Amino acid sequence: MTSPIYVTQPDLPPLAEFMPLLEQIWDSRKLTNGGPFHQRFEEALATYLGVPHVSLFANATIALVTALQALRVAGEVITTPYSFVATSHALLWNGIKPVFVDIDPRTLNLDPAKIEAAITPQTTAIMPVHCYGTPCDVEAIRRIADDYNLKVIYDAAHAFGVECRDGNRLRSVLVHGDLSILSFHATKVFNTFEGGAIVSPDARTKQRIDHLKNFGFVNETTVVAAGINGKMSEFNAALGLLQLKHVGRAIERRGEIDAQYRRLLYGIPGIETIAPLPETTSSHSYFPILIGAPFPASRDAVYQRLRDAGIYTRRYFHPLISDFPMYRGLPSADPARLPVARSASERVLCLPLYPALTDAEVRRVVEVIRSFMPQPAPVGSRMQIHAGLDIA
């Protein structure tokens, strides 16, 4: 029997390299509250990413909740329906009303052309997502935010290590907006088992975030805000510090797998992918395909045949966030307002992608997809480029 293939698999360093770090934790008896590994990892991560300030968190969802608190966001926030539910859940936890706006058919990110029409006197912020690690149109979003005096918080859970053109050089996409939030969940390109971070532009903002993630404590007897316990442990921080040594190799291998999928899938009618944006880098977080006419089967039929073959893909993101009970009653959740997001949600399938995936396993995935074709489609040297969603 062939082994099952899952959509992702955590990338871990050699256990022998982690054991000495665990011994140091045992010797120090410092398990949390900003211990030595926490401090070292925070500094090393900021240097690796090329960002001014990083605050480590137990997970990205608490980081999102805290980011909204740190900027005192209230009222309404414009966001995308095409994401993981934590994006909008963080708004509800803060008593904020999500306002959903449709996505761009080329990138599947929040469409800047649709944002202005959704702004009301109650709007205080925009919360876009760099979906699949593809950078949002950060300049267009910045101009809108400046014009209406809105905060911008980026859910950058997929965007570890991603860079885009800023003037004459490439810079981390995480420097855009007022704050950016990273996820270090086990499914991500870079993981610390569980974890997350907020990237902030200045020391004063970082200080407020650091107070909020530790119950609002400034010192032993002074509490300045109704904070939360969002601290990253020494175990997670030590792993993260070690992971920085290996993540470059992991991203390189992910890029090789991405290229192989594009080559093997090229020429299959009705199979589309997201085109890489010019003047950006990618960490190859996901490999989504969009399945539609003239492919001879539905997305769900492909999903099921892959599953029957022991290949466990995911329909990221289906259903839309706006379809869930706590959101569907909002006026902005009306399906008629979100045609591009709905089309993507009904057609998307994320294929397996992780460093340990072998070339033979990649071919196995593609063979199942090709099995729907009446005749084998020719294997090309390039992948069919996704130029937009047909929403007719």
N, C-alpha and C positions, 0 to 999 in steps of 0.2 A: 504493500500500500504506500502511496505517496503521502508525505507529510502535509498537514494543512498549511495554507499560506494566509496570514492575517494582513489586514490593511496596514498595520504598522507593528513594530517590535522595538522595545526600548533598547537604545544603544548604551552599553555599559563599559566602563574601563576594566582592565584586568583586575581581578579581585586582589591579587598579590600587591598591587599598587595602593589599594584602598586600606588594607590592613594596618600599615604603619600609622595612617591618619586616625583610625579608630583607636589604636593604642594611645596616641597622644590625647584623644578625648577622654579615655579612661583615666589616664594619669592626671589630667587637669581637673577632672570632675566638673567641667564647665559644659553644660549641655545646651544652654539657650541664653537669652538676654544679651545678645551682642558679644559673644565670646570671640576668641582669637581667630577661629576659622571664618566666622561671620565677617569680621573686619577685613581679613585678607581677601576673601572672595569678593566682597563688595568693591574693594579697590581694584582688584584684578579684572573684574567684569567691566567696570567703567573704562578701564584702559583698553581692554580687548574690543569693546564695542565702539570706542571713540566718542563717548558721551560725557557730559559734565558731571552728573551725579546720579547714583543708583541707590535705591532703598530696597532691600531684600524683603520678601514676604513669604508666608507659609504657603500661599497659593495665589493664582492670578485673580480669582474671584474676589477675595478679600482686598487685593490690591485695587481692583476696579471700584469697589465700594468706598475704599479709603481715598482714592483719587478724587472722587466726586465730593467727598467731605472736605478734602484739603482745599479745593477751589470754591467751596461754598456754593455748589451748583444746586439750583432748585427749579421749580416750575416745570418747563418742558425742555426736553432734549431731543434733537433730531438724530436719528440713528437708522441703521439698516435692518431690514427683516431677514437678511440672508447671512446668518452667523450662528454660532453656538448660543444656546439660551442664556449663558452667563452674562453676555453683553447687555441684554435688556433686564435680566434679573437684578443686576447691580443698580439699575435705575429704580426699580420698584422697592428695593431694600432701603433706598434713600427717600422714598416718597415722591419720586420724580415721575412725570408722565412721559413715556416714550412716544415719539412721533416718527412713524416709519415713512421713509422715502425710498423710491425705487432705485435700482442699481444700474450701473453702466453695462451695456450689453457686451462690451469688449473685455473689461477687467473683472466684472461682477462685484466691483466696489461701489460704495455710495456714489450716486450720480450727482456731481456738483450742479448740473443744470436743473435739477429738481429741488435743490435745497431752499432757494430763496422763496419759492411759492409756499413752503411749509412754515416759514418763520411767522410767529405771532408776537404780540407784546409779552407773552409769558415765556418765550424761548430764551434760554440762558446759555445753551452750549450745543455743540455738535459732537457726536461720538461715532466716528467712522471706524471701520475695520479694514486692515490691510489683508484682505481675504486671500487665503492660500499663500501669503507672503508677497503678493503683488502690491507694490506701493499704490496708495490712493493718489489722486491728483491733489497733492498737498498744497501747491501754489493757489489753485482755484479755491480750495477750501479756506485757505488763510485769508484770501481777499474777501470772501463772504463774511468770515468771522470778524475781520477788521471793520468792515462796513457796518455791521450790526452790533459790534461790541460783544461778541460771543466768545466763550471759552471753547477750546478744542482739546478733547481727550481722545487719543488714539488707542483702540484695542489692537495692540500689536502682537497678539499671542502667537501669530504665525510668522512673525517677521524678524526672528533672531538672526543677526548678522547681515541683514539686507541693507544695501546701500543704493542711493540714487544721486543723480547729478545735482549739485548745488553750486552754481557758478562754474568755476573752472576745475572742480574736483568732485569726486564721489565722497559722500558723507553718509553716516548712518541715517536711515529713515526715522530712527527714534528721536532725533533732535527736533522734529517738526511737531507743531502743536504746543499746547501748554504742558501736557504730560503725555507719556506713552507707557503702556502697560505690557509687560512680557509674561509669558507662561513658561514654566519649566516642568510641566506635567510630564509623566512618563511617555506620553505619545508624541512629544514635541521633538524637534531637531536637536535641541539641547535640553537635557533634563537633569533634575536633582532629586529624582523619585517624585516628589511633589515640591512645588515652589513657584515663585513669581517675583516680579520686581516692578517698581515704578521708576522711570527715567524722568528727572526733573532738571530744569535749566539753571537753577541757582541754589546757593547754599541755604537761603532763607526758606524756600519752598521745601527743600529736602528736610530741613529741621522740623517743619510743621508735620510733614508726612511721618517722620520718625517718631514724633510725639504721639500722633494718632494711632500708629500701629502698636503702641505699647500702653494702651489704656488712657492715653493723654498725660502720662507722667513726664515731668521735666526733671525732677529729682525725687528723692525718697519721700518727700512730704507734699510736693506740689503737683496738682493735676490741673491742666489748662483746657482740656477738652474732653468730651465724651468719646474717648477712643475705643479701640477694639484690640484684641490679642491677635495680631497678624504676623508675629515674629517668625523668622526662619530659624530652625534649630541648627546646632553645630554639626549634626550628622549630615543634613542636607547641604550645608555650606561647604563642608569638607569634600563631599562628592562633587559639588559644583566646581570647586577649585581644581580638582583632578580632571573633571570633564573638559575644562578649557584646554588641556594639553592635547586632547584627542578630537575635538569637534571639527577642526579643519579637515582631517582625514574623512570624517563622517560626511561632511557636506560635499567633499569631492566625490565620494562614492555615490551619494544621492544624485549628483549631477550626471554621473555615468549612466545610472539607471533611467533617469529622465530622458537622456538622449537615446537610449536603446528603445524605450517605449515609442518615442516619436518616429524612429526609423521603422520599427516593426508594424506600427499602426498606420503609417502613411498610405494613403490611397484607398482606405476603406470608406465607401460612401456613407455619409451620415455620422461619422465619428469625428468630433471636433475637439480641440483643446484650447487652452488659454495661451495666447501668444506671449512670449517674454517681451517686456517693455524695453525699448531702447534706452541706453545709458542708465541701466540699473543692474545690480547683481541679484542673485537668487540663492537662497539656502535650500531650495527644492523641498519645501515642507510637505507638499502634497502633489499628486498627479491626477487632477480631475479630468474626465472626459465628458463631453455632452453628446448624448445619443438621440438622434432624431431622423426624420425622413432624409434620404431614402434608405436608411438602415432597415433591414427587414424584421426587426423585433424591437419591442419597447425596452426602456431602461430597466424596468422591473423584471422583464423576462431575462435579460442579460444578467442582472443581479442574481436571480435564482439559479440560472445554469452554472454560473461561477460558484455559487454556494454549494450546489450539488456536486461540483468537482473538488470541493474542499478548499475553495478560494473565497475568503471572507472580505469582500469589499464593503465600502460604506457609502450611503447616499448623503454625503455632506454637501448641502444642508437641506434636508427634507424631514419633516415638514418645515415651512417657514416659521420663524418665531411668531409672526403675526397670526398664525393658525392655532396657536395654543390657547386654552381657555382663558387664561389671565390677560390675554392681549386681544383676542379676536373681536371684542366689543368696541375697541377704539375706532374712531372714524378713519384714522390713517391705516388701519389694518384691512380695510376694504380691498378684496382681491382686485377690483377694477383699477385701483390706484397703483398696483404693484405688478404689472404684466411681465416685465423682464425678470424680476425675482421669481415669480411663479413659474415661468417657463424654465428657468435654470433649475429650480427645485425639482421639477418633474422630469428633468433630463440628465441630471448630474450623477456621476458615479466616480468615486475616488478609488484608484487602483492601488495595490500594495506598493509601498515605497519605504524602505529602511536599509541601512548599510549592509546588513547581513543577507539581504535578498540576493540570490544568485542569478547569473545570466540565464541559466536553465529555467529557473522559476519565473523569470520575466517572460520567457518564451511560452511557458505553460499558460500563463494568464492570457497572453495574446492569442494563443491557439484556440482557447475556449471562445473568445470574442469572434474570431474568424470563422468558427464552426457554424455560425448563423448564415454565412454567405453561401449562395447557391454554388458559386465557384470561388476558389481561393483568389482573394484580391492580390495584386502584385505587391511585393515588398519593395518599397522605395527607399530612398536615402534621406528623405525629409518627411516631417510630420505635417499633415494638413493643418493649416493655421486657422484658428478660431477668429472670425472677423465680425461676429455678431450673432445674436439669437434671433431666430425666426419666431415671432410671437403672433403671427397671423392665425 
